[in-house]
């Protein structure tokens, strides 16, 4: 982990932050804390071609997990909470996301 140069004040006192990277220099984690209180943690994972696969964001109020799906040419086609109701949409040749289809599931 590497210390962040500057982090916005997210609580009382002086916040500190750390970030971590994988072997490809992609940001895989960030943590911000004030004193002994953790204010924010986010981790992410990548697939073999560098697309973000998952993120996990933790705040004092709870944790949010997100997964991402891509088509054969690495265009984002789905995003949401893990499980059967992941939002999915069609991508046109012009990457027009206006065809958002929340009723379709992966």
Rosetta blueprint (number, residue, H / E / L):
1 X L
2 X E
3 X E
4 X L
5 X L
6 X L
7 X L
8 X L
9 X L
10 X L
11 X L
12 X L
13 X L
14 X L
15 X E
16 X E
17 X E
18 X E
19 X E
20 X E
21 X E
22 X L
23 X L
24 X L
25 X L
26 X L
27 X E
28 X E
29 X E
30 X E
31 X E
32 X E
33 X E
34 X E
35 X L
36 X L
37 X E
38 X E
39 X E
40 X E
41 X E
42 X E
43 X E
44 X E
45 X E
46 X E
47 X L
48 X L
49 X L
50 X L
51 X L
52 X E
53 X E
54 X E
55 X E
56 X E
57 X E
58 X E
59 X E
60 X L
61 X L
62 X E
63 X E
64 X E
65 X E
66 X E
67 X E
68 X E
69 X E
70 X E
71 X L
72 X L
73 X L
74 X L
75 X L
76 X E
77 X E
78 X E
79 X E
80 X E
81 X L
82 X L
83 X L
84 X L
85 X L
86 X L
87 X E
88 X E
89 X E
90 X L
91 X L
92 X L
93 X L
94 X L
95 X L
96 X L
97 X H
98 X H
99 X H
100 X E
101 X E
102 X E
103 X E
104 X E
105 X E
106 X L
